[in-house]
């Protein structure tokens, strides 16, 4: 009993392990993956209290709060609405038992301890998250450029309007064209599925 309490205090009981694909169906997170919609698990970290399930569409966090409680809270973070920032990998020192993957997803900050024997797998995850963050940042820049280009085009068209056409009709036409164009631009520069990135960097 004392050993269990001591390990909880020291945090040793909550050092995560990287789960192999063959065992994905044995974890709780798999029950919440949208398999019916083509969602797939690409990386999974499990400790006694938590599961961190990285799919092509989202991070699914099964939050156990503590290793001694059976209560779980499920949280899902869609990549299309939450961008990765501040991605970092902290390697182990000589006497350390664990390495640490850190990142921010949307407004949530994550710091996940994983046994140091999984360092090679963590490197793959690190590269994947870095690349996803880069792609998201690049697409935001392109989308912002598209918006500015549209504003300039709309202003130019308005200044060149024909006198024999009502202002109301021209505004309606310009607004409709702008809305449709912006919607298509947003779809083009918003990535929802990052399966290709995970496939490129993760070697299971």
Residue pairs with C-beta under 8 A, 6 or more apart in sequence:
4 13
4 68
7 13
8 14
8 66
8 67
8 68
11 113
12 97
13 47
13 48
13 49
13 67
14 47
14 48
14 49
14 50
14 67
14 113
15 47
15 97
15 98
15 113
15 114
15 115
16 45
16 46
16 47
16 50
16 52
16 112
16 113
16 114
16 115
17 45
17 46
17 47
17 114
17 115
17 118
18 43
18 44
18 45
18 114
18 118
18 121
18 122
19 27
19 44
19 45
19 46
20 204
21 41
21 204
24 30
24 41
24 44
27 44
27 46
27 51
27 53
27 62
28 51
28 62
28 72
29 41
29 44
29 51
29 53
29 60
29 62
30 41
30 53
32 53
32 60
32 62
32 74
32 76
33 39
33 40
33 41
33 53
33 55
33 60
34 57
38 56
38 193
39 55
39 56
39 57
39 58
40 55
40 56
40 195
41 53
41 54
41 55
42 54
42 55
42 56
42 128
42 195
42 198
42 199
42 202
43 53
43 54
43 121
43 124
43 125
43 128
43 198
43 202
44 51
44 52
44 53
44 54
45 51
45 52
45 101
45 112
45 114
46 52
47 67
47 113
48 64
48 67
49 63
49 64
49 65
49 66
49 67
49 69
50 61
50 62
50 63
50 64
50 112
51 60
51 61
51 62
52 59
52 60
52 61
52 110
52 112
53 59
53 60
53 61
53 62
54 125
54 128
54 198
56 193
56 194
56 195
56 198
57 78
57 79
57 80
57 192
57 193
57 194
58 76
58 77
58 78
58 79
59 76
59 77
59 79
59 105
60 74
60 75
60 76
60 77
61 74
61 75
61 76
61 77
62 72
62 73
62 74
63 72
63 73
63 74
63 75
64 71
64 72
64 73
65 71
65 73
77 105
77 106
77 108
78 192
79 132
79 136
79 191
79 192
79 194
80 190
80 191
80 192
81 106
82 105
82 106
82 107
82 108
83 105
83 106
83 133
83 136
83 137
83 140
84 103
84 104
84 105
84 129
84 132
84 133
84 136
85 103
85 104
85 133
86 102
86 103
86 104
86 109
87 102
87 103
87 126
87 129
87 130
87 133
88 101
88 102
88 103
89 99
89 100
89 101
89 102
89 122
89 123
89 126
90 99
90 100
90 101
90 102
91 99
91 116
91 119
92 98
92 99
92 116
92 119
96 116
97 115
97 116
98 113
98 114
98 115
98 116
99 113
99 114
99 115
99 116
99 118
99 119
99 122
100 111
100 112
100 113
100 114
101 110
101 111
101 112
101 114
101 122
101 125
101 126
101 129
102 109
102 110
102 111
102 112
103 109
103 110
103 129
104 110
114 122
121 202
124 201
124 202
124 203
125 202
127 201
128 194
128 197
128 198
128 200
128 201
128 202
131 197
131 200
131 201
132 194
132 197
135 191
135 194
135 197
136 191
139 189
139 190
139 191
140 189
142 189
143 185
143 186
143 189
143 190
146 182
146 185
146 189
147 182
147 185
150 178
150 181
150 182
150 185
153 178
154 174
154 178
157 170
157 174
158 170
158 171
158 174
161 167
161 170
162 170
